[in-house]
Amino acid sequence: MTAVCLLALSVLPEKPAPIAAQSKTSLVRGRIDRKGQSRTYPAAYVRVTLAPEASKERRTSAYTGNDGMFYFRVPQGNYILEIWTSGNTATMKYRIQVKKEFFDLAPIVIP
């Protein structure tokens, strides 16, 4: 039994093969508030899209929760964030650069 274990160990490579480099991903999160008469309040069910700046066709969509929060898990890089304020017609666009593991956006107020 010992000879079998030694034989099996002797055929293993001395150094493990390097693992292919993976692009770092980030958690992007933000909050959307709606402007009221006297204060702002969380904007629920607002569509938010995130598209790589180089390729605007590949969009990732999310909707805000009851708390106005949205989340994306994306590779680090440059993006265009769009907030769909009125159905599929009016949008607010922001250019963002994601370069940390956790990326928090300042709250955005919509009408």
Residue, then its C-alpha position, 0 to 999 in steps of 0.5 A: m500500500t505504501a509503495v502505491c502511494l509513493l508511486a502515485l506521488s512521484v508522478l505529480p508535477e513538481k509545480p502546479a500549472p499557473i491558473a489563468a488570470q481572471s478579470k476582477t469583478s466588482l459589486v456596483r450598487g446605488r440608490i435612486d430617490r424620487k423628489g417629493q414636495s418636501r423631501t425625497y423618498p426611495a424610487a421603487y421599480v425604476r429600470v437601471t441599465l449598465a453598458p460597457e462604454a466600448s460596447k453599448e449594445r451589451r447592457t445589463s438591466a436591473y430594477t430598484g427594490n422598495d428601498g430604491m437600491f440597485y445592484f450589478r456584478v460586473p468586470q472592472g472597467n468604464y461604463i454608461l449607467e442609464i436610469w429610465t425615468s419615464g418608461n422607455t423614453a426618458t433617461m439620465k446617463y452617467r459615465i462611471q469608472v468601476k475600479k474597486e471590488f465594491f463600488d458605491l454610487a452617490p444617491i441619484v434623485i429623479p423627478 
